[in-house]
Amino acid sequence: MLKNIILEITADKKARAIEPTHATFKEVYARAMSKGLSVADVRNGLNELYLAGEIEVGDTLNDKYIRIL
């Protein structure tokens, strides 16, 4: 579910020619909340994806970026 949300955000940004195309935690969180996920679900899901090596996470100026590997 979270992986699909990240891919949706990335695809939307690419389609609209917005750079950088990575998803931020705030964007993922907002979209996940609109789909009925809790804060704990989002954090745990992102942690699982990170530990499995499926996503890359790093710092931006005001947030964290999330990129599918």
Phi and psi restraints in degrees (range 20) as a CNS / XPLOR table:
assign (resid 1 and name C) (resid 2 and name N)
       (resid 2 and name CA) (resid 2 and name C) 1.0 -66.2 20.0 2
assign (resid 2 and name N) (resid 2 and name CA)
       (resid 2 and name C) (resid 3 and name N) 1.0 -37.1 20.0 2
assign (resid 2 and name C) (resid 3 and name N)
       (resid 3 and name CA) (resid 3 and name C) 1.0 -61.4 20.0 2
assign (resid 3 and name N) (resid 3 and name CA)
       (resid 3 and name C) (resid 4 and name N) 1.0 -40.8 20.0 2
assign (resid 3 and name C) (resid 4 and name N)
       (resid 4 and name CA) (resid 4 and name C) 1.0 -65.4 20.0 2
assign (resid 4 and name N) (resid 4 and name CA)
       (resid 4 and name C) (resid 5 and name N) 1.0 -38.3 20.0 2
assign (resid 4 and name C) (resid 5 and name N)
       (resid 5 and name CA) (resid 5 and name C) 1.0 -63.3 20.0 2
assign (resid 5 and name N) (resid 5 and name CA)
       (resid 5 and name C) (resid 6 and name N) 1.0 -44.3 20.0 2
assign (resid 5 and name C) (resid 6 and name N)
       (resid 6 and name CA) (resid 6 and name C) 1.0 -62.1 20.0 2
assign (resid 6 and name N) (resid 6 and name CA)
       (resid 6 and name C) (resid 7 and name N) 1.0 -43.0 20.0 2
assign (resid 6 and name C) (resid 7 and name N)
       (resid 7 and name CA) (resid 7 and name C) 1.0 -64.2 20.0 2
assign (resid 7 and name N) (resid 7 and name CA)
       (resid 7 and name C) (resid 8 and name N) 1.0 -38.5 20.0 2
assign (resid 7 and name C) (resid 8 and name N)
       (resid 8 and name CA) (resid 8 and name C) 1.0 -62.7 20.0 2
assign (resid 8 and name N) (resid 8 and name CA)
       (resid 8 and name C) (resid 9 and name N) 1.0 -45.1 20.0 2
assign (resid 8 and name C) (resid 9 and name N)
       (resid 9 and name CA) (resid 9 and name C) 1.0 -63.3 20.0 2
assign (resid 9 and name N) (resid 9 and name CA)
       (resid 9 and name C) (resid 10 and name N) 1.0 -44.7 20.0 2
assign (resid 9 and name C) (resid 10 and name N)
       (resid 10 and name CA) (resid 10 and name C) 1.0 -63.1 20.0 2
assign (resid 10 and name N) (resid 10 and name CA)
       (resid 10 and name C) (resid 11 and name N) 1.0 -45.3 20.0 2
assign (resid 10 and name C) (resid 11 and name N)
       (resid 11 and name CA) (resid 11 and name C) 1.0 -63.9 20.0 2
assign (resid 11 and name N) (resid 11 and name CA)
       (resid 11 and name C) (resid 12 and name N) 1.0 -40.2 20.0 2
assign (resid 11 and name C) (resid 12 and name N)
       (resid 12 and name CA) (resid 12 and name C) 1.0 -62.3 20.0 2
assign (resid 12 and name N) (resid 12 and name CA)
       (resid 12 and name C) (resid 13 and name N) 1.0 -43.6 20.0 2
assign (resid 12 and name C) (resid 13 and name N)
       (resid 13 and name CA) (resid 13 and name C) 1.0 -65.9 20.0 2
assign (resid 13 and name N) (resid 13 and name CA)
       (resid 13 and name C) (resid 14 and name N) 1.0 -39.7 20.0 2
assign (resid 13 and name C) (resid 14 and name N)
       (resid 14 and name CA) (resid 14 and name C) 1.0 -64.3 20.0 2
assign (resid 14 and name N) (resid 14 and name CA)
       (resid 14 and name C) (resid 15 and name N) 1.0 -42.5 20.0 2
assign (resid 14 and name C) (resid 15 and name N)
       (resid 15 and name CA) (resid 15 and name C) 1.0 -64.0 20.0 2
assign (resid 15 and name N) (resid 15 and name CA)
       (resid 15 and name C) (resid 16 and name N) 1.0 -32.8 20.0 2
assign (resid 15 and name C) (resid 16 and name N)
       (resid 16 and name CA) (resid 16 and name C) 1.0 -94.5 20.0 2
assign (resid 16 and name N) (resid 16 and name CA)
       (resid 16 and name C) (resid 17 and name N) 1.0 5.8 20.0 2
assign (resid 16 and name C) (resid 17 and name N)
       (resid 17 and name CA) (resid 17 and name C) 1.0 57.9 20.0 2
assign (resid 17 and name N) (resid 17 and name CA)
       (resid 17 and name C) (resid 18 and name N) 1.0 42.2 20.0 2
assign (resid 17 and name C) (resid 18 and name N)
       (resid 18 and name CA) (resid 18 and name C) 1.0 -98.3 20.0 2
assign (resid 18 and name N) (resid 18 and name CA)
       (resid 18 and name C) (resid 19 and name N) 1.0 127.2 20.0 2
assign (resid 18 and name C) (resid 19 and name N)
       (resid 19 and name CA) (resid 19 and name C) 1.0 -113.3 20.0 2
assign (resid 19 and name N) (resid 19 and name CA)
       (resid 19 and name C) (resid 20 and name N) 1.0 145.1 20.0 2
assign (resid 19 and name C) (resid 20 and name N)
       (resid 20 and name CA) (resid 20 and name C) 1.0 -73.5 20.0 2
assign (resid 20 and name N) (resid 20 and name CA)
       (resid 20 and name C) (resid 21 and name N) 1.0 156.3 20.0 2
assign (resid 20 and name C) (resid 21 and name N)
       (resid 21 and name CA) (resid 21 and name C) 1.0 -88.6 20.0 2
assign (resid 21 and name N) (resid 21 and name CA)
       (resid 21 and name C) (resid 22 and name N) 1.0 -3.5 20.0 2
assign (resid 21 and name C) (resid 22 and name N)
       (resid 22 and name CA) (resid 22 and name C) 1.0 -68.5 20.0 2
assign (resid 22 and name N) (resid 22 and name CA)
       (resid 22 and name C) (resid 23 and name N) 1.0 158.4 20.0 2
assign (resid 22 and name C) (resid 23 and name N)
       (resid 23 and name CA) (resid 23 and name C) 1.0 -88.8 20.0 2
assign (resid 23 and name N) (resid 23 and name CA)
       (resid 23 and name C) (resid 24 and name N) 1.0 145.8 20.0 2
assign (resid 23 and name C) (resid 24 and name N)
       (resid 24 and name CA) (resid 24 and name C) 1.0 -100.0 20.0 2
assign (resid 24 and name N) (resid 24 and name CA)
       (resid 24 and name C) (resid 25 and name N) 1.0 161.3 20.0 2
assign (resid 24 and name C) (resid 25 and name N)
       (resid 25 and name CA) (resid 25 and name C) 1.0 -59.0 20.0 2
assign (resid 25 and name N) (resid 25 and name CA)
       (resid 25 and name C) (resid 26 and name N) 1.0 -40.5 20.0 2
assign (resid 25 and name C) (resid 26 and name N)
       (resid 26 and name CA) (resid 26 and name C) 1.0 -60.6 20.0 2
assign (resid 26 and name N) (resid 26 and name CA)
       (resid 26 and name C) (resid 27 and name N) 1.0 -41.3 20.0 2
assign (resid 26 and name C) (resid 27 and name N)
       (resid 27 and name CA) (resid 27 and name C) 1.0 -66.5 20.0 2
assign (resid 27 and name N) (resid 27 and name CA)
       (resid 27 and name C) (resid 28 and name N) 1.0 -44.6 20.0 2
assign (resid 27 and name C) (resid 28 and name N)
       (resid 28 and name CA) (resid 28 and name C) 1.0 -63.5 20.0 2
assign (resid 28 and name N) (resid 28 and name CA)
       (resid 28 and name C) (resid 29 and name N) 1.0 -45.7 20.0 2
assign (resid 28 and name C) (resid 29 and name N)
       (resid 29 and name CA) (resid 29 and name C) 1.0 -60.1 20.0 2
assign (resid 29 and name N) (resid 29 and name CA)
       (resid 29 and name C) (resid 30 and name N) 1.0 -46.6 20.0 2
assign (resid 29 and name C) (resid 30 and name N)
       (resid 30 and name CA) (resid 30 and name C) 1.0 -62.6 20.0 2
assign (resid 30 and name N) (resid 30 and name CA)
       (resid 30 and name C) (resid 31 and name N) 1.0 -43.9 20.0 2
assign (resid 30 and name C) (resid 31 and name N)
       (resid 31 and name CA) (resid 31 and name C) 1.0 -69.6 20.0 2
assign (resid 31 and name N) (resid 31 and name CA)
       (resid 31 and name C) (resid 32 and name N) 1.0 -38.0 20.0 2
assign (resid 31 and name C) (resid 32 and name N)
       (resid 32 and name CA) (resid 32 and name C) 1.0 -66.4 20.0 2
assign (resid 32 and name N) (resid 32 and name CA)
       (resid 32 and name C) (resid 33 and name N) 1.0 -40.0 20.0 2
assign (resid 32 and name C) (resid 33 and name N)
       (resid 33 and name CA) (resid 33 and name C) 1.0 -63.6 20.0 2
assign (resid 33 and name N) (resid 33 and name CA)
       (resid 33 and name C) (resid 34 and name N) 1.0 -37.7 20.0 2
assign (resid 33 and name C) (resid 34 and name N)
       (resid 34 and name CA) (resid 34 and name C) 1.0 -68.4 20.0 2
assign (resid 34 and name N) (resid 34 and name CA)
       (resid 34 and name C) (resid 35 and name N) 1.0 -19.8 20.0 2
assign (resid 34 and name C) (resid 35 and name N)
       (resid 35 and name CA) (resid 35 and name C) 1.0 -98.0 20.0 2
assign (resid 35 and name N) (resid 35 and name CA)
       (resid 35 and name C) (resid 36 and name N) 1.0 7.9 20.0 2
assign (resid 35 and name C) (resid 36 and name N)
       (resid 36 and name CA) (resid 36 and name C) 1.0 93.2 20.0 2
assign (resid 36 and name N) (resid 36 and name CA)
       (resid 36 and name C) (resid 37 and name N) 1.0 10.6 20.0 2
assign (resid 36 and name C) (resid 37 and name N)
       (resid 37 and name CA) (resid 37 and name C) 1.0 -85.7 20.0 2
assign (resid 37 and name N) (resid 37 and name CA)
       (resid 37 and name C) (resid 38 and name N) 1.0 149.3 20.0 2
assign (resid 37 and name C) (resid 38 and name N)
       (resid 38 and name CA) (resid 38 and name C) 1.0 -89.9 20.0 2
assign (resid 38 and name N) (resid 38 and name CA)
       (resid 38 and name C) (resid 39 and name N) 1.0 170.6 20.0 2
assign (resid 38 and name C) (resid 39 and name N)
       (resid 39 and name CA) (resid 39 and name C) 1.0 -60.0 20.0 2
assign (resid 39 and name N) (resid 39 and name CA)
       (resid 39 and name C) (resid 40 and name N) 1.0 -44.5 20.0 2
assign (resid 39 and name C) (resid 40 and name N)
       (resid 40 and name CA) (resid 40 and name C) 1.0 -62.7 20.0 2
assign (resid 40 and name N) (resid 40 and name CA)
       (resid 40 and name C) (resid 41 and name N) 1.0 -39.5 20.0 2
assign (resid 40 and name C) (resid 41 and name N)
       (resid 41 and name CA) (resid 41 and name C) 1.0 -62.0 20.0 2
assign (resid 41 and name N) (resid 41 and name CA)
       (resid 41 and name C) (resid 42 and name N) 1.0 -42.2 20.0 2
assign (resid 41 and name C) (resid 42 and name N)
       (resid 42 and name CA) (resid 42 and name C) 1.0 -66.1 20.0 2
assign (resid 42 and name N) (resid 42 and name CA)
       (resid 42 and name C) (resid 43 and name N) 1.0 -49.9 20.0 2
assign (resid 42 and name C) (resid 43 and name N)
       (resid 43 and name CA) (resid 43 and name C) 1.0 -60.4 20.0 2
assign (resid 43 and name N) (resid 43 and name CA)
       (resid 43 and name C) (resid 44 and name N) 1.0 -48.2 20.0 2
assign (resid 43 and name C) (resid 44 and name N)
       (resid 44 and name CA) (resid 44 and name C) 1.0 -64.3 20.0 2
assign (resid 44 and name N) (resid 44 and name CA)
       (resid 44 and name C) (resid 45 and name N) 1.0 -40.7 20.0 2
assign (resid 44 and name C) (resid 45 and name N)
       (resid 45 and name CA) (resid 45 and name C) 1.0 -64.1 20.0 2
assign (resid 45 and name N) (resid 45 and name CA)
       (resid 45 and name C) (resid 46 and name N) 1.0 -43.2 20.0 2
assign (resid 45 and name C) (resid 46 and name N)
       (resid 46 and name CA) (resid 46 and name C) 1.0 -66.0 20.0 2
assign (resid 46 and name N) (resid 46 and name CA)
       (resid 46 and name C) (resid 47 and name N) 1.0 -39.6 20.0 2
assign (resid 46 and name C) (resid 47 and name N)
       (resid 47 and name CA) (resid 47 and name C) 1.0 -62.2 20.0 2
assign (resid 47 and name N) (resid 47 and name CA)
       (resid 47 and name C) (resid 48 and name N) 1.0 -42.3 20.0 2
assign (resid 47 and name C) (resid 48 and name N)
       (resid 48 and name CA) (resid 48 and name C) 1.0 -62.9 20.0 2
assign (resid 48 and name N) (resid 48 and name CA)
       (resid 48 and name C) (resid 49 and name N) 1.0 -44.5 20.0 2
assign (resid 48 and name C) (resid 49 and name N)
       (resid 49 and name CA) (resid 49 and name C) 1.0 -63.2 20.0 2
assign (resid 49 and name N) (resid 49 and name CA)
       (resid 49 and name C) (resid 50 and name N) 1.0 -39.1 20.0 2
assign (resid 49 and name C) (resid 50 and name N)
       (resid 50 and name CA) (resid 50 and name C) 1.0 -66.3 20.0 2
assign (resid 50 and name N) (resid 50 and name CA)
       (resid 50 and name C) (resid 51 and name N) 1.0 -46.8 20.0 2
assign (resid 50 and name C) (resid 51 and name N)
       (resid 51 and name CA) (resid 51 and name C) 1.0 -65.3 20.0 2
assign (resid 51 and name N) (resid 51 and name CA)
       (resid 51 and name C) (resid 52 and name N) 1.0 -29.3 20.0 2
assign (resid 51 and name C) (resid 52 and name N)
       (resid 52 and name CA) (resid 52 and name C) 1.0 -80.5 20.0 2
assign (resid 52 and name N) (resid 52 and name CA)
       (resid 52 and name C) (resid 53 and name N) 1.0 -5.8 20.0 2
assign (resid 52 and name C) (resid 53 and name N)
       (resid 53 and name CA) (resid 53 and name C) 1.0 76.7 20.0 2
assign (resid 53 and name N) (resid 53 and name CA)
       (resid 53 and name C) (resid 54 and name N) 1.0 22.2 20.0 2
assign (resid 53 and name C) (resid 54 and name N)
       (resid 54 and name CA) (resid 54 and name C) 1.0 -92.5 20.0 2
assign (resid 54 and name N) (resid 54 and name CA)
       (resid 54 and name C) (resid 55 and name N) 1.0 -19.7 20.0 2
assign (resid 54 and name C) (resid 55 and name N)
       (resid 55 and name CA) (resid 55 and name C) 1.0 -131.2 20.0 2
assign (resid 55 and name N) (resid 55 and name CA)
       (resid 55 and name C) (resid 56 and name N) 1.0 156.8 20.0 2
assign (resid 55 and name C) (resid 56 and name N)
       (resid 56 and name CA) (resid 56 and name C) 1.0 -111.7 20.0 2
assign (resid 56 and name N) (resid 56 and name CA)
       (resid 56 and name C) (resid 57 and name N) 1.0 136.7 20.0 2
assign (resid 56 and name C) (resid 57 and name N)
       (resid 57 and name CA) (resid 57 and name C) 1.0 -127.2 20.0 2
assign (resid 57 and name N) (resid 57 and name CA)
       (resid 57 and name C) (resid 58 and name N) 1.0 138.4 20.0 2
assign (resid 57 and name C) (resid 58 and name N)
       (resid 58 and name CA) (resid 58 and name C) 1.0 -154.3 20.0 2
assign (resid 58 and name N) (resid 58 and name CA)
       (resid 58 and name C) (resid 59 and name N) 1.0 177.7 20.0 2
assign (resid 58 and name C) (resid 59 and name N)
       (resid 59 and name CA) (resid 59 and name C) 1.0 -90.1 20.0 2
assign (resid 59 and name N) (resid 59 and name CA)
       (resid 59 and name C) (resid 60 and name N) 1.0 142.4 20.0 2
assign (resid 59 and name C) (resid 60 and name N)
       (resid 60 and name CA) (resid 60 and name C) 1.0 -113.7 20.0 2
assign (resid 60 and name N) (resid 60 and name CA)
       (resid 60 and name C) (resid 61 and name N) 1.0 -174.2 20.0 2
assign (resid 60 and name C) (resid 61 and name N)
       (resid 61 and name CA) (resid 61 and name C) 1.0 -62.9 20.0 2
assign (resid 61 and name N) (resid 61 and name CA)
       (resid 61 and name C) (resid 62 and name N) 1.0 -42.0 20.0 2
assign (resid 61 and name C) (resid 62 and name N)
       (resid 62 and name CA) (resid 62 and name C) 1.0 -119.2 20.0 2
assign (resid 62 and name N) (resid 62 and name CA)
       (resid 62 and name C) (resid 63 and name N) 1.0 -1.3 20.0 2
assign (resid 62 and name C) (resid 63 and name N)
       (resid 63 and name CA) (resid 63 and name C) 1.0 -157.3 20.0 2
assign (resid 63 and name N) (resid 63 and name CA)
       (resid 63 and name C) (resid 64 and name N) 1.0 -164.7 20.0 2
assign (resid 63 and name C) (resid 64 and name N)
       (resid 64 and name CA) (resid 64 and name C) 1.0 -114.4 20.0 2
assign (resid 64 and name N) (resid 64 and name CA)
       (resid 64 and name C) (resid 65 and name N) 1.0 142.2 20.0 2
assign (resid 64 and name C) (resid 65 and name N)
       (resid 65 and name CA) (resid 65 and name C) 1.0 -100.6 20.0 2
assign (resid 65 and name N) (resid 65 and name CA)
       (resid 65 and name C) (resid 66 and name N) 1.0 153.4 20.0 2
assign (resid 65 and name C) (resid 66 and name N)
       (resid 66 and name CA) (resid 66 and name C) 1.0 -132.2 20.0 2
assign (resid 66 and name N) (resid 66 and name CA)
       (resid 66 and name C) (resid 67 and name N) 1.0 127.9 20.0 2
assign (resid 66 and name C) (resid 67 and name N)
       (resid 67 and name CA) (resid 67 and name C) 1.0 -131.6 20.0 2
assign (resid 67 and name N) (resid 67 and name CA)
       (resid 67 and name C) (resid 68 and name N) 1.0 135.9 20.0 2
assign (resid 67 and name C) (resid 68 and name N)
       (resid 68 and name CA) (resid 68 and name C) 1.0 -76.8 20.0 2
assign (resid 68 and name N) (resid 68 and name CA)
       (resid 68 and name C) (resid 69 and name N) 1.0 133.6 20.0 2
